[in-house]
């Protein structure tokens, strides 16, 4: 099962707790990320060329045309989606937000991260009965 399906459908199961709610999966993803970065990008290109991709959309477009950069981006995306989904799931439990209500924001977090986060914050305001920017 994909991790986000586990977070949504079986958040309390033992396998979810072991794989998702522990350091195991983020550690595996981090090791894979560093390995791919080192093997395919850092060994092949000078660091100045890598930093140039942040200076223009054309450079970013060119970078995404390479399979290795696409793999690095995918690992980055999966890791951040996992982190945000876990935070959302734990926070929903903390404020007694039902799974069915947290379902749509969790799905959106995976496909459109910021949209899912904002939707969850709107829902959370009604359950937490407060609006805080540091919570």
SVG drawing of the C-alpha trace seen along z (x, -y; Angstrom):
<svg xmlns="http://www.w3.org/2000/svg" viewBox="-16 -33 48 37">
<polyline fill="none" stroke="black" stroke-width="0.4" points="0.0,0.0 1.2,-3.5 2.0,-5.4 -0.7,-7.9 -3.3,-5.1 -2.0,-3.6 -2.2,-7.0 -5.8,-7.5 -7.3,-4.0 -5.3,-2.2 -3.5,-4.8 -3.7,-2.8 -2.5,0.5 0.8,1.9 2.3,1.9 1.5,-1.8 3.0,-2.6 6.2,-0.7 6.7,-2.0 5.0,-5.4 5.0,-6.8 8.7,-5.9 12.0,-7.0 12.3,-3.9 10.6,-5.2 12.0,-8.8 15.5,-7.3 15.2,-5.0 14.0,-7.8 16.8,-10.1 19.5,-7.5 18.1,-6.9 17.9,-10.7 21.6,-11.2 22.7,-8.2 21.0,-9.3 22.2,-12.9 25.7,-11.8 25.9,-9.1 24.0,-10.9 24.2,-14.6 27.1,-15.6 29.6,-13.3 28.6,-14.4 28.2,-18.1 29.9,-21.0 28.0,-22.4 27.7,-25.8 25.8,-24.1 23.4,-22.5 22.7,-25.8 22.0,-27.4 18.7,-25.5 17.2,-27.8 17.9,-30.9 15.5,-30.3 12.5,-28.2 14.4,-27.1 17.2,-25.6 14.6,-23.8 12.9,-22.5 16.2,-21.2 17.0,-19.5 13.6,-17.7 14.5,-16.3 17.1,-14.1 16.0,-10.9 18.3,-11.2 17.0,-14.7 13.5,-13.4 14.2,-10.6 15.7,-13.0 12.7,-15.3 10.3,-12.3 12.2,-11.2 12.0,-14.8 8.3,-15.0 7.4,-11.6 9.4,-12.5 7.7,-15.9 4.3,-14.5 4.9,-11.8 5.9,-14.4 3.0,-16.7 0.5,-13.8 1.8,-12.5 1.6,-15.9 -1.9,-16.4 -3.0,-12.9 -1.5,-13.4 -2.9,-16.8 -6.4,-15.6 -6.2,-13.0 -5.1,-15.7 -8.1,-17.8 -10.6,-14.9 -11.2,-15.6 -12.9,-12.6 -11.0,-10.5 -13.8,-11.1 -13.3,-14.8 -9.5,-14.6 -9.7,-12.3 -10.1,-15.0 -7.2,-17.2 -5.0,-14.1 -5.7,-13.2 -5.1,-16.7 -1.8,-16.9 -0.5,-14.1 -1.6,-15.5 -1.6,-19.3 0.2,-19.8 -0.5,-23.5 -4.2,-23.1 -4.6,-20.2 -2.8,-22.0 -5.0,-25.1 -8.2,-23.0 -7.1,-21.2 -6.3,-24.5 -9.8,-25.7 -11.3,-22.5 -9.0,-22.7 -10.0,-26.2 -13.5,-25.0 -12.3,-22.0 -9.5,-23.8 -11.7,-26.9 -8.6,-29.1 -6.4,-30.4 -2.7,-30.4 0.3,-30.9 2.8,-29.2 0.9,-26.1"/>
</svg>
